[in-house]
Amino acid sequence: MTQEKDPQELAQELVTPSPNTKNTSDAPETPVTDDESLAQQDDVNDSTSDDEDIGDDQISVEEERDELRDQLLRTLADNENLRRRTERELAAAKKFGAMGFARDLMTSVDNLEKAIELIPENKDELDETLKNILIGVEMTGREIASVLERHAIIKILPDGEKFDYNLHQAMFEVPTNEVEPGTVIQVVQSGYQLHDRLLRPAMVGVSKPAEEQETSASSPETES
């Protein structure tokens, strides 16, 4: 026969938990082992190291970029200087390229000018053939003078000008008080220049102050 339980005991049993029932809220937390802590620290260190490597790589790339830019600017500047220097050299070669030829030609021009100076002004009494030859020589002289002038070969005739050591070469001095000292009073040989460069200086005579001649009275000789 089943014994009936008192209502109070039955209520007490319902309220009291069973010893087999586990309280999950009071379950202790699982402790972290040393290996797991070291692994987590390694992950943090690796992440920081990766960030530092990225920063270093970025700085290296920027430095390389700046260096390449400087090299490019220097190369462009060198090319520009080379272009300008080449232009100047080409211009100088075009301007003064015939300097050696012109200098060698001066002797022939001098001889032609001397021949023309000997031609008499009145040629009517001369033989017709000789007359035509002399006229041709004069025409040749005028044509050569025109060609020289067209190519900027300028004749230097400094008669009456102040002596300039850049253009003239003094061959002798003439004592005189008629002109200022240092004045060109005679041109022995004309000079030439190509543009602003001297081909040959003009050989000239230059004035200098005349010395006053002092006369001294001669005393009679005394016989001893």
PyMOL commands that set and color helices and strands:
alter all, ss='L'
color gray80, all
select helices_A, chain A and resi 7-15+34-96+99-117+128-150
alter helices_A, ss='H'
color red, helices_A
select strands_A, chain A and resi 153-156+168-175+184-189+191-194+197-200+202-208
alter strands_A, ss='S'
color yellow, strands_A
deselect
rebuild
show_as cartoon
